[in-house]
Each structure stands twice: as structure tokens, then as C-alpha cells.
């Protein structure tokens, strides 16, 4: 069962939320603890969480959100694509879906949204999982590199096989072959008359990114009152030293890592990802 739930975000933006499995028949275990909201990263979509959501749904209600500009949610031409807009959208989703107090699970930009919401509305967030997102500023050079990378995409792609090959093998920004990366990007493509293009607008993605890439986000971590787990792929973008400093800064921080995983931790190694977060979830959801 895959069910879409329409949500109204900040400024009336139409958002699509998704349940990928029926929730448990008995919700007694979830009672006062709420459910789980999953937030994808930049360029992602809710379906990237399908495996995790189905696994969670064995015991808890789990909903994944297509954030503004992504997936099947609205992509307003004029935005806004600010940090505040993304956080307000997630807040509205929690309330309208009846998930609070929830566990927030975020990947990359979705993790930043999650910890900023946890800091803003501690009453809505029971616990937090941060997946491979840095708290330090990445800077102007990083943004320029993304602009150059977007320009290098050979769009439109003739077939999905071409999408998988380019992002998994031929992309000059990839250090080594990564089939899961190819699958990740194949999932965010849509077919048009001339071939396959991303479901998102790349200029909107750059606008979204520029609202956080120049700033550090350590202060927000210090304001997170709930238990928080920082998860990194050993070959991901979040280094060991920075991840451990994030754990130290978080008032109730914990750490986990996933071997043989890059930035797309839950996509690269889904079983190891679930094993890494299971003890933490057991503690906060059923403990």
C-alpha cells in the first residue's frame, strides 16, 4: 500500500506526504510518542525513504515528505526556498499528519531542516536522527562547484539506463563507480518528449542550497533538547572529527557510523543503516 496525503505548507504551498505501508493495526505503542517523519535531502524525494519507511511501519506510523520543489510537491516559481520555508513546511506536516511528538529522520539538507525544527519546536519532536549532514559552513567555492556540476549534466538523457550510467559511472564528480548513486538519480527523473530530465528545477535547488551553504549551524544543534543520533557513512561527506564534535555539542547526542557507505547512507547500505539506527529508535520509541 502506497498512500499519498496532501499537506499544506508555509505560504499555502501544496506538499505531498507518503505512507509506503499500512501502519500497525495496534498503535498503542505509538500512543503518546507519536510517529516518524522522514525528510529527504536536496534533489531527493520521499520515495528514497520507501525501504526505511516500510521497515519502520512494522511497529510505528512512518510518513515521508516530498519537500517544496521536490518530488510531487509544488515547485513555486518564485519560491521561497529559504531555511525558514523548509522548516515551516515540516512543522505544518507534523501537525497536519498528527505525528507529533515525532521522531524526525533527515538526510543531508533534510537533516538540517530536522534539527532546526527540533530547536524551534521541541514540543513537536521526540527524537532526531541526523544522517550525513555537516554543521560547518561549506562556503562559496562549494556553491560554485555545484553550479559547474549542474551545467555538466548531459540532459536530456535518452533512457533511464543512461541516467544510471552517467551518475553511477561517468559523472566526473564521482571518484569511483557507485551503482546506488545511479539508482538514486534515476528515481528523480521524469520522461518528456525529448528524453529524461530531473523532476526538480536545478536553479531552485541552487537557491535552496545557497540559504544554508554559507553559514555554520552549530548554534542550532545546541538548542536541540531531545535525544539525537548523528549517523555518518565512512565514505560520506561528514567527517569523523566533525561528526563527533556535533555529538559533543548536542545536549543529548549519540553517534553511529555505517561502513562501505557514502553520502547516500540509507541508499548505499540499507541493512547496515537499519542496524545502526535500530538501538536508538528502540530507546526513544519503545523504551
C-alpha positions in Angstrom: 0.0 0.0 0.0 1.3 3.4 -1.0 -0.8 6.3 0.1 -0.4 10.0 -0.7 -1.6 12.6 1.8 -1.8 16.2 0.7 -0.4 18.7 3.2 -0.5 22.5 3.1 2.9 24.0 3.8 4.0 27.6 4.6 2.6 30.2 2.3 -0.1 27.7 1.1 2.4 25.6 -0.8 1.0 22.2 -1.7 3.1 19.3 -0.4 2.8 15.5 -0.9 3.4 13.2 2.0 3.6 9.5 1.6 3.0 6.3 3.6 4.6 3.3 1.9 2.9 0.6 4.1 -0.1 0.3 6.3 0.7 1.4 9.9 0.5 -1.2 12.6 -3.1 -2.3 13.4 -2.5 -1.5 17.0 -1.0 1.9 17.6 -0.8 1.5 21.4 3.0 1.5 21.3 2.9 4.8 19.4 0.3 6.4 21.6 2.0 9.2 23.5 5.2 9.0 21.5 3.8 10.0 18.0 5.2 8.7 14.8 8.1 9.2 12.4 8.6 11.9 9.8 11.3 11.3 7.2 12.9 14.2 5.3 15.0 13.6 2.2 18.0 15.7 1.1 18.5 18.2 -1.7 17.3 16.8 -5.0 15.8 13.8 -3.2 12.2 12.7 -2.9 10.1 10.8 -0.4 10.4 7.6 -2.3 14.1 7.4 -1.4 12.9 6.6 2.1 10.5 3.8 1.0 12.6 0.9 2.3 13.2 2.6 5.7 9.5 3.7 5.9 8.3 0.1 5.3 10.6 -1.2 7.9 9.5 1.4 10.4 5.9 0.8 9.6 6.1 -2.7 11.1 5.9 -1.0 14.5 5.2 2.7 14.0 3.5 5.1 11.7 6.1 6.4 9.3 5.5 9.2 6.8 7.9 10.6 4.2 7.5 14.2 2.9 8.3 15.5 -0.6 9.6 18.9 0.4 8.9 22.0 -1.6 10.5 22.0 -5.0 10.9 18.2 -4.9 9.1 15.1 -5.9 5.3 15.6 -6.4 5.2 18.7 -4.2 4.6 22.1 -5.6 7.6 23.9 -7.1 6.6 27.6 -6.8 8.4 29.7 -9.5 9.1 32.5 -7.0 9.8 30.2 -4.0 10.6 31.0 -1.3 13.2 28.3 -0.9 14.6 29.7 2.4 15.6 27.7 5.5 12.5 29.1 7.2 10.2 27.9 4.5 11.5 24.3 4.7 11.3 24.3 8.5 7.8 25.7 8.5 6.7 23.1 5.9 8.0 20.3 8.1 6.3 21.8 11.1 3.0 22.1 9.2 3.3 18.5 8.1 3.9 17.2 11.6 0.8 19.0 12.9 -1.5 18.1 9.9 -0.4 14.4 9.8 -0.9 14.1 13.6 2.6 12.6 14.1 3.8 14.8 17.0 5.6 14.4 19.1 7.6 12.7 16.3 11.0 11.2 15.6 12.5 13.2 12.8 14.8 11.3 10.4 16.6 13.6 8.0 19.2 13.0 5.3 21.6 15.8 4.3 19.6 19.0 3.9 16.6 17.2 5.3 18.7 16.6 8.5 19.4 20.3 8.8 15.7 21.0 8.5 15.0 18.4 11.1 17.4 19.8 13.7 16.3 23.3 13.1 12.7 22.3 13.6 13.7 20.4 16.8 15.3 23.5 18.1 12.3 25.7 17.2 9.5 23.4 18.3 10.8 21.0 21.0 7.2 20.2 21.8 6.7 18.5 18.4 9.9 16.5 18.3 10.6 13.4 20.5 13.9 12.5 18.9 16.1 13.2 16.0 18.3 11.2 13.6 20.8 13.3 11.5 22.2 11.4 8.5 25.4 12.7 6.9 24.9 16.4 7.2 27.6 18.8 8.2 27.2 21.7 10.7 30.1 23.7 9.4 29.8 26.3 6.6 30.7 24.9 3.2 31.4 28.3 1.6 31.3 30.0 -1.8 33.6 27.5 -3.5 31.3 24.7 -2.7 28.3 26.6 -4.3 30.3 27.3 -7.4 31.3 23.7 -7.7 27.6 22.7 -7.6 26.8 25.3 -10.3 29.5 23.8 -12.5 28.3 20.3 -11.8 24.7 21.1 -12.8 26.0 22.6 -16.1 27.8 19.3 -16.8 24.7 17.2 -16.7 24.1 15.8 -20.3 20.3 16.4 -20.2 18.1 15.2 -21.6 19.0 11.6 -21.0 17.8 9.3 -23.7 17.0 6.4 -21.3 17.0 5.7 -17.6 19.9 3.4 -18.3 21.8 6.4 -19.4 20.8 8.2 -16.2 22.1 5.3 -14.1 25.4 5.0 -16.1 26.2 8.7 -16.0 25.5 9.3 -12.3 26.9 5.9 -11.3 30.0 5.8 -13.5 30.6 8.7 -15.9 30.0 11.7 -13.7 33.4 13.5 -13.4 32.5 14.4 -9.8 32.4 10.7 -8.8 35.6 9.2 -7.6 34.6 5.6 -8.2 31.7 3.5 -9.7 28.6 3.7 -7.5 25.5 1.9 -8.8 23.3 3.0 -5.9 24.0 6.7 -6.9 22.8 5.9 -10.4 19.7 4.4 -9.0 19.2 7.4 -6.7 19.2 9.8 -9.6 17.1 7.5 -11.8 14.4 7.9 -9.2 14.2 11.7 -9.6 13.9 11.7 -13.4 10.7 12.1 -15.4 10.2 11.4 -19.1 9.3 14.1 -21.6 9.1 14.4 -25.4 12.9 14.7 -25.7 14.0 12.3 -23.0 14.5 12.2 -19.3 15.0 15.2 -17.1 15.0 15.8 -13.3 11.6 16.4 -11.7 13.1 19.4 -9.9 14.4 22.7 -11.3 18.1 22.9 -10.9 18.0 26.7 -10.3 15.6 26.1 -7.5 18.0 23.6 -6.0 20.8 26.1 -6.1 18.5 28.7 -4.4 17.7 26.2 -1.7 21.3 25.4 -1.1 22.5 29.0 -1.0 20.3 29.7 2.0 22.4 27.4 4.2 25.8 26.7 2.5 27.5 29.9 3.6 26.6 29.6 7.2 27.6 27.3 10.1 24.7 25.7 12.0 26.3 24.7 15.4 24.1 27.0 17.4 21.0 25.2 16.2 22.5 21.9 17.5 23.0 23.3 21.0 19.3 24.1 21.1 18.1 20.6 20.4 16.7 19.3 23.6 15.7 15.8 22.6 17.9 12.7 22.1 19.7 13.0 18.8 21.7 10.4 16.8 24.4 11.5 14.3 25.0 8.9 11.6 27.7 9.1 9.0 28.8 6.9 6.1 32.5 6.2 6.5 33.0 7.4 2.9 30.4 10.2 3.1 30.6 14.0 3.3 30.5 14.2 7.1 34.0 13.6 8.5 34.6 11.7 11.8 36.0 14.7 13.7 33.1 16.9 12.7 30.5 14.3 13.5 32.0 13.7 16.9 32.0 17.4 17.6 28.3 17.5 16.6 27.6 14.8 19.1 29.5 16.7 21.8 27.6 19.9 21.0 24.2 18.2 21.1 22.9 18.2 24.6 21.8 14.5 24.3 23.9 13.4 21.3 24.9 9.9 20.2 26.9 8.5 17.3 26.7 5.7 14.8 28.6 5.0 11.5 27.9 2.8 8.5 30.8 1.1 6.8 31.1 1.0 3.0 28.6 3.8 2.7 29.0 7.2 1.1 26.8 10.2 1.4 23.6 8.3 0.5 24.0 6.1 3.6 20.4 4.7 3.7 20.6 4.0 -0.1 24.1 2.6 -0.2 23.7 0.2 2.7 20.1 -0.2 3.7 20.5 -3.1 6.0 23.6 -1.7 7.8 21.7 1.7 8.1 18.8 0.0 9.8 21.1 -1.8 12.2 22.8 1.5 13.0 19.6 3.3 14.0 17.7 0.4 15.5 19.1 0.6 19.1 18.4 4.4 19.2 14.9 4.0 17.9 14.2 1.2 20.4 15.3 3.5 23.2 13.2 6.5 22.2 10.1 4.9 20.7 9.6 1.8 22.8 11.8 2.4 25.8 
